[in-house]
């Protein structure tokens, strides 16, 4: 009778009994730790993305407030200039009215 044992090239993968069970356990634990670490990283990335969106929205509101304040400051500055000019004209009129030319 011919020996029907498979040849090494057509052999399916198998595990030798000389491999300790602790090695297999350590590899499984390491694979679990890698999966856990990657899932934690993905969660942290998502949290950072959400925080970044919130910060961008807040920055947009702050930029709008700063722009509005700049417009208000320009208006206040123009009002102060107009008031200063009005006061100077009033002073000139008062000085001209109180000035009596010598006779």
Steps between C-alpha positions, in 0.01 A plus 500: 500500500614849419555757768223763472665767714473851353806657351640809673396728211133399520508484880248726677618720785531328833642571840767284643438362846840633601365860503421591860145608582637808681644627171159472337338670800755784491441552128123515557544745789731713286250499212224602743717779638568629148129498416419678828774760442382571147140535616609742774698701245200516269284618790755767594524615140121534483498696828773731365303546180190599697705737717660654192159566345384666823816714516457606137141605567610694809781666303252610234280658770801677653609630159149637442504669841842654433381627161189653659714663768732644235201648317368644828840649583518664157154652552594623847819652359304682228251626760784629718649683201165659419449606865853643515440701184166628634660605828784675316250689283303603809818623666594699191154659486517584870846649463390701196189623684694605810774664298441868464720682260685794652350847430 
